[in-house]
Amino acid sequence: MTGTTTALTDDARPGDRAPSGTERVQDAGFDPLVRPTGWTHSRGALFGEMLLFGLLSLTAAFVLSYDAVLLAANPTATLSCDVNTVLSCGTVAQSWQAQVFGFPNAFLGLIAEPIVITTAVAALGGTRFPRWFLFAAQCVYFLGVVFAYWLFYQSMFVIGALCPWCLLITVSTTLVFASLLHWNVLEDNLYLPRAAQARMLGFVRSGAYGYLVAAWLVGLAILVVLKYGPALLA
């Protein structure tokens, strides 16, 4: 955005000092603390993405919960997503990793995803959440992402089978976390030191953050293909 100027927007945090004179308009190409503008950094885009992938995760959690009840009634049942020996929800669901806390992991999704969806809908409606709330949401959802990737690792390298619905949850959880982090960096909600906040904001503003998230997901897909190859379609 060289050669242009960006004024502080209505998204500036309440209580921030209102600059005056020449401070009111800053060159976004030089000041790392200027909040970027544009659709990709907007409330609608980021919370809309959270809403979409929160809904997808909730759908997957509902299906997996139903399958867990079905298998509890009939352990030999064949599930709709039992495609082959690699893509097999049943194989994953009957492992101990599928019930880490003594009940199907999918039940956690039935609890957590409605909170994500409600937060996204409220934000799209204009609600401005307290800084501490969004910071806490980021921390809690980080634990969810860690758990999702632990399950992904277990499926890939220990169980030796992949659940398509679980893969959807892994991707959706990643994108919800990424969208929330994007917003929290823009809004300075992470309680970072000023230098760290400036670097993070500059990274997000440059567009590199979006490319990093995309590259991460492509890397996951490549990892699955390299691990199982033709067996995915057998």
C-alpha positions, 0 to 999 in steps of 0.5 A: 500500500505504498503511496497511500495513506490510511486513517485510523478506522472506527475499529480502533480500540475504545480508550485509544489516544485519538491522534491529532494534526499530522498524527491522524493520517499515517503512511501504512507503508511505513508505520507498522502500527497502522491497522490495515484496511480492506475486505480481507481484514474486515469484521465481516470477512474474518467472523464470517469465516469463523461462522462458516467453519464453526458450522462445518465443525459442528456438522462433523461433530454431530455426525461423529457423535451419531456414529459413536452412538451407533457403534456403541449399540453395534460395534460391527456396524459399517459407517457411511464414511468407511470408504476403505482401509485408510479412510475409515471412521469406524477404525478411528472411532473404535480406538482409545484415542477417540475417547480420551476423556472417557466419552467420544471426543466428538461430544466436545465439539457439540459443546465448543462449536456452538460457542464459536458460532454464537461469538461469530454471529454476535460479532457480525451483528456489531458486538464488540467483545472485551479485550480479555474475552477475545484473548481468553477465547484465543487461548482456549481455542489454541488448546482445541487446535493442539488437541485436534492435531494430536488426534491427527498425528495419532490417526496418521502414525499410530492408528493407521487410518483417517476419518474424513469427518475428523479431517474436516474438523482439523481443517475447520479448527485451523481456519477458525483459529487463524481467523480469530488470531487475525482479528486479535492481531488487528485489534491488539487483543493479545497483550503483546509487547509493542515491538512484537505487536508491530511485527505481527501486525506488519506480517498480517498486513503484508498478506504473508499470514494468509499465504502461511495458513494456505501453505500449512493446509496444503502441507497437510494434504501433501503429508497425507498423500505421501503417507498413504498414496494410492491406498487412499483410493483403493 
